[in-house]
């Protein structure tokens, strides 16, 4: 059985094989006419990215491309992305890839209209109130691994090189406007990455289920996620 459907929790998710072909329509739905595509260098070299951008262009949606990011991204990656966003006069972000690319894409969208530096918005106390919500650009997230969950998160994890510390930057409006969850995009992952990101998904579920604070919806999703990992990861 192929799962195909739409749901909101609260992020709007378009799930099912082949649904990345709907990207142009979804760009129009969230108001993206000239997006910046953010992905990692390895994924950018795959034919899919060029084909996707060409398809968008044929639909009258030209796009830019930013790939200057690394695993466990740092503040300079976000700064370079914001510079590319502003120079290209983009109006939103399409983030494609694993957790690093999605985190950087969301952070670029956040910072595109801010005047303060990134780490002024670290998730400490009420720092998120410093953010101008009208300066957060819309984004679409397209995950290519099963483990991150960043596509539905309201934060990005970025390393502050000055203090060699990973920091969480948070705002409720950092959530992508829409997620395209197309399992066909995971087919090209090497086996070790499929295994690693599957174990990441398992750890997220186990952590949620074991948390001292009880949340019935989170517990149900955690149990179902662990069941799916048990039944599917070795096969995948």
ROKE-353411 format. One record per residue (C-alpha): residue in three letters; residue number from 0; x, y negated, z negated; chain. Coordinates in pm, 1 decimal, m for minus. Layout:
N
- ALA_NUM_X_Y_Z_A
...
This chain:
236
- UNK_0_0.0_0.0_0.0_A
- UNK_1_131.8_m345.1_91.2_A
- UNK_2_48.2_m611.5_m161.0_A
- UNK_3_m77.1_m924.7_8.6_A
- UNK_4_m259.7_m1206.6_m165.1_A
- UNK_5_m259.3_m1557.1_m306.1_A
- UNK_6_m264.4_m1650.6_m673.0_A
- UNK_7_m184.8_m1938.0_m907.6_A
- UNK_8_m16.1_m1893.8_m1245.9_A
- UNK_9_m0.5_m2194.5_m1226.7_A
- UNK_10_236.5_m2208.7_m925.8_A
- UNK_11_66.4_m2133.0_m596.5_A
- UNK_12_216.0_m1807.5_m463.2_A
- UNK_13_171.2_m1667.6_m113.5_A
- UNK_14_269.5_m1301.7_m141.2_A
- UNK_15_303.9_m1034.3_123.6_A
- UNK_16_517.9_m903.1_408.6_A
- UNK_17_575.7_m1152.5_689.4_A
- UNK_18_429.9_m1451.5_507.7_A
- UNK_19_740.0_m1662.2_560.8_A
- UNK_20_598.1_m1711.2_911.9_A
- UNK_21_339.5_m1941.4_747.7_A
- UNK_22_607.3_m2185.8_630.9_A
- UNK_23_521.5_m2469.4_869.7_A
- UNK_24_156.8_m2469.8_763.7_A
- UNK_25_255.9_m2470.7_398.0_A
- UNK_26_498.0_m2759.4_456.5_A
- UNK_27_209.9_m2963.0_592.3_A
- UNK_28_m8.0_m2860.9_298.5_A
- UNK_29_239.0_m3003.4_44.4_A
- UNK_30_337.1_m3303.5_256.7_A
- UNK_31_680.0_m3204.1_387.9_A
- UNK_32_753.3_m3360.3_727.5_A
- UNK_33_1135.6_m3369.2_707.8_A
- UNK_34_1255.4_m3125.4_440.8_A
- UNK_35_1606.5_m3043.8_326.2_A
- UNK_36_1668.7_m2668.7_331.9_A
- UNK_37_1885.6_m2569.1_33.3_A
- UNK_38_2052.9_m2228.3_28.0_A
- UNK_39_2387.0_m2067.4_m49.8_A
- UNK_40_2662.0_m2037.6_214.7_A
- UNK_41_2625.3_m1660.1_248.0_A
- UNK_42_2252.9_m1671.2_318.3_A
- UNK_43_2291.5_m1972.5_547.5_A
- UNK_44_2510.9_m1761.4_777.5_A
- UNK_45_2231.8_m1510.0_835.7_A
- UNK_46_2019.9_m1544.5_1153.4_A
- UNK_47_1704.2_m1592.1_947.6_A
- UNK_48_1790.2_m1947.5_840.3_A
- UNK_49_1856.1_m2069.6_1193.2_A
- UNK_50_1543.9_m1897.1_1323.1_A
- UNK_51_1333.9_m2046.9_1043.8_A
- UNK_52_1461.2_m2399.7_1105.0_A
- UNK_53_1405.2_m2361.6_1479.0_A
- UNK_54_1048.6_m2245.2_1416.5_A
- UNK_55_987.8_m2547.5_1192.4_A
- UNK_56_1128.8_m2779.5_1457.3_A
- UNK_57_894.9_m2636.2_1721.0_A
- UNK_58_609.0_m2718.4_1484.0_A
- UNK_59_726.8_m3079.2_1463.7_A
- UNK_60_902.7_m3041.4_1126.6_A
- UNK_61_1275.3_m3113.2_1165.2_A
- UNK_62_1492.6_m3010.3_871.7_A
- UNK_63_1836.2_m3069.7_725.2_A
- UNK_64_2059.4_m2801.5_573.4_A
- UNK_65_2257.2_m2810.6_247.6_A
- UNK_66_2476.5_m2517.0_144.5_A
- UNK_67_2745.2_m2671.9_m78.2_A
- UNK_68_2662.6_m2472.7_m388.4_A
- UNK_69_2813.5_m2180.5_m570.8_A
- UNK_70_2693.8_m1904.3_m802.3_A
- UNK_71_2637.5_m2056.0_m1147.2_A
- UNK_72_2601.8_m2401.0_m987.1_A
- UNK_73_2762.6_m2711.3_m1132.9_A
- UNK_74_2654.8_m3073.2_m1156.9_A
- UNK_75_2865.5_m3171.3_m853.7_A
- UNK_76_2662.9_m2932.8_m637.2_A
- UNK_77_2344.2_m3116.0_m732.1_A
- UNK_78_2505.3_m3456.7_m678.8_A
- UNK_79_2622.2_m3355.0_m330.4_A
- UNK_80_2274.4_m3225.5_m251.7_A
- UNK_81_2107.2_m3547.1_m364.3_A
- UNK_82_2350.4_m3743.2_m145.9_A
- UNK_83_2260.7_m3524.7_154.5_A
- UNK_84_1891.3_m3563.9_73.5_A
- UNK_85_1908.6_m3941.1_62.9_A
- UNK_86_2136.9_m3979.5_366.3_A
- UNK_87_1904.6_m3756.8_567.6_A
- UNK_88_1596.6_m3948.3_450.9_A
- UNK_89_1425.1_m3623.5_359.6_A
- UNK_90_1086.6_m3602.9_191.3_A
- UNK_91_1111.9_m3271.2_8.5_A
- UNK_92_1308.4_m2950.2_m41.2_A
- UNK_93_1277.8_m2592.3_80.4_A
- UNK_94_1491.9_m2377.1_m151.1_A
- UNK_95_1581.1_m2029.4_m23.9_A
- UNK_96_1780.9_m1756.9_m196.1_A
- UNK_97_1854.1_m1626.2_m541.2_A
- UNK_98_1850.3_m1811.4_m868.9_A
- UNK_99_2144.0_m2041.0_m793.3_A
- UNK_100_1997.0_m2176.0_m470.2_A
- UNK_101_1652.0_m2215.5_m622.7_A
- UNK_102_1789.6_m2393.3_m929.4_A
- UNK_103_1994.2_m2635.3_m716.7_A
- UNK_104_1701.7_m2697.1_m482.5_A
- UNK_105_1470.4_m2782.9_m771.6_A
- UNK_106_1735.0_m3005.7_m929.2_A
- UNK_107_1787.5_m3192.5_m600.5_A
- UNK_108_1411.4_m3249.4_m573.9_A
- UNK_109_1408.4_m3375.2_m933.3_A
- UNK_110_1704.7_m3608.8_m891.2_A
- UNK_111_1609.7_m3745.7_m550.1_A
- UNK_112_1420.9_m4034.7_m709.5_A
- UNK_113_1597.2_m4080.4_m1044.5_A
- UNK_114_1844.4_m4350.2_m1150.8_A
- UNK_115_1999.1_m4176.3_m1453.2_A
- UNK_116_2257.8_m3895.2_m1432.1_A
- UNK_117_2147.1_m3532.4_m1427.4_A
- UNK_118_2250.3_m3429.1_m1777.6_A
- UNK_119_2059.1_m3717.5_m1933.2_A
- UNK_120_1765.5_m3483.6_m1869.9_A
- UNK_121_1901.9_m3181.6_m2057.2_A
- UNK_122_1620.4_m2993.2_m2230.2_A
- UNK_123_1688.2_m3132.9_m2575.9_A
- UNK_124_1419.1_m3309.9_m2775.2_A
- UNK_125_1216.1_m3549.1_m2561.0_A
- UNK_126_1482.8_m3606.5_m2293.1_A
- UNK_127_1236.3_m3498.4_m2025.3_A
- UNK_128_1037.2_m3815.4_m2093.3_A
- UNK_129_1328.1_m4013.6_m1944.3_A
- UNK_130_1238.4_m3872.7_m1602.4_A
- UNK_131_1030.9_m4078.3_m1359.4_A
- UNK_132_775.4_m3818.8_m1245.3_A
- UNK_133_696.7_m4023.3_m933.4_A
- UNK_134_1060.6_m3976.8_m830.5_A
- UNK_135_1038.0_m3596.4_m814.9_A
- UNK_136_1013.0_m3475.4_m455.9_A
- UNK_137_787.3_m3181.9_m363.3_A
- UNK_138_952.3_m2844.8_m309.2_A
- UNK_139_878.0_m2500.4_m169.0_A
- UNK_140_1065.7_m2198.0_m303.6_A
- UNK_141_1139.5_m1881.0_m105.2_A
- UNK_142_1311.3_m1621.1_m325.8_A
- UNK_143_1523.0_m1353.3_m157.1_A
- UNK_144_1592.8_m1141.3_m466.4_A
- UNK_145_1360.5_m976.0_m716.6_A
- UNK_146_1531.4_m1088.7_m1034.8_A
- UNK_147_1542.0_m1463.0_m1079.2_A
- UNK_148_1194.4_m1596.4_m1155.3_A
- UNK_149_1332.3_m1945.6_m1090.0_A
- UNK_150_1071.0_m1996.6_m819.1_A
- UNK_151_801.2_m2038.1_m1085.1_A
- UNK_152_1011.9_m2210.5_m1351.2_A
- UNK_153_999.3_m2569.1_m1472.4_A
- UNK_154_1375.3_m2598.3_m1524.5_A
- UNK_155_1716.3_m2548.5_m1365.0_A
- UNK_156_2028.8_m2403.8_m1524.4_A
- UNK_157_2329.3_m2611.5_m1418.0_A
- UNK_158_2684.3_m2601.9_m1557.5_A
- UNK_159_2823.5_m2925.8_m1699.8_A
- UNK_160_3190.4_m2893.9_m1600.7_A
- UNK_161_3295.4_m3173.2_m1836.4_A
- UNK_162_3215.2_m2954.0_m2137.4_A
- UNK_163_3215.4_m2614.4_m1960.7_A
- UNK_164_2860.4_m2542.8_m2075.3_A
- UNK_165_2547.8_m2426.5_m1896.8_A
- UNK_166_2263.3_m2670.9_m1956.7_A
- UNK_167_1891.7_m2650.1_m1893.1_A
- UNK_168_1737.9_m2948.6_m1715.8_A
- UNK_169_1360.0_m2954.6_m1761.0_A
- UNK_170_1047.7_m3130.8_m1645.8_A
- UNK_171_697.4_m2984.7_m1592.2_A
- UNK_172_686.5_m3123.9_m1237.0_A
- UNK_173_1005.3_m2937.4_m1138.9_A
- UNK_174_788.5_m2636.4_m1058.4_A
- UNK_175_775.9_m2582.9_m682.4_A
- UNK_176_446.6_m2680.6_m529.9_A
- UNK_177_430.6_m2345.0_m355.1_A
- UNK_178_617.7_m2013.0_m342.0_A
- UNK_179_641.9_m1779.2_m43.8_A
- UNK_180_704.4_m1431.3_m184.8_A
- UNK_181_792.3_m1225.5_121.5_A
- UNK_182_941.6_m884.1_32.9_A
- UNK_183_1087.1_m846.7_381.8_A
- UNK_184_1347.6_m1108.9_289.1_A
- UNK_185_1497.5_m867.0_35.5_A
- UNK_186_1568.8_m593.4_290.2_A
- UNK_187_1914.6_m721.4_382.2_A
- UNK_188_2048.4_m730.9_26.2_A
- UNK_189_2345.3_m499.6_m37.6_A
- UNK_190_2256.7_m208.6_m271.5_A
- UNK_191_2461.0_m349.0_m560.1_A
- UNK_192_2271.5_m680.2_m543.8_A
- UNK_193_1938.0_m501.9_m522.8_A
- UNK_194_2036.7_m305.2_m832.9_A
- UNK_195_2169.9_m608.1_m1021.7_A
- UNK_196_1870.0_m830.1_m952.9_A
- UNK_197_1633.8_m543.9_m1035.9_A
- UNK_198_1803.3_m501.1_m1371.6_A
- UNK_199_1773.8_m878.3_m1416.4_A
- UNK_200_1398.7_m847.1_m1364.8_A
- UNK_201_1390.7_m564.8_m1619.6_A
- UNK_202_1581.6_m773.8_m1875.0_A
- UNK_203_1341.2_m1067.3_m1828.9_A
- UNK_204_1044.7_m838.1_m1891.4_A
- UNK_205_1206.0_m667.3_m2189.5_A
- UNK_206_1299.7_m1002.8_m2339.0_A
- UNK_207_946.7_m1137.5_m2296.7_A
- UNK_208_791.3_m825.6_m2448.7_A
- UNK_209_1031.7_m829.3_m2745.7_A
- UNK_210_1000.0_m1199.5_m2827.3_A
- UNK_211_873.4_m1264.9_m3184.8_A
- UNK_212_605.7_m1502.1_m3059.9_A
- UNK_213_309.3_m1306.5_m2919.8_A
- UNK_214_143.8_m1412.2_m2594.4_A
- UNK_215_m107.9_m1159.2_m2455.2_A
- UNK_216_m63.9_m1261.1_m2090.8_A
- UNK_217_315.7_m1251.3_m2114.8_A
- UNK_218_302.9_m911.1_m2285.0_A
- UNK_219_81.4_m767.5_m2013.3_A
- UNK_220_300.4_m899.7_m1733.9_A
- UNK_221_612.6_m772.3_m1911.4_A
- UNK_222_472.9_m420.1_m1942.3_A
- UNK_223_363.0_m412.4_m1578.9_A
- UNK_224_700.7_m548.9_m1467.2_A
- UNK_225_887.2_m277.4_m1658.7_A
- UNK_226_661.9_m12.7_m1503.2_A
- UNK_227_731.2_m143.8_m1153.1_A
- UNK_228_1105.5_m150.3_m1214.5_A
- UNK_229_1100.6_205.4_m1347.8_A
- UNK_230_908.2_334.8_m1047.9_A
- UNK_231_1069.3_131.9_m770.6_A
- UNK_232_1423.3_17.9_m844.7_A
- UNK_233_1609.2_343.6_m777.5_A
- UNK_234_1414.3_386.8_m452.6_A
- UNK_235_1484.8_27.4_m348.0_A
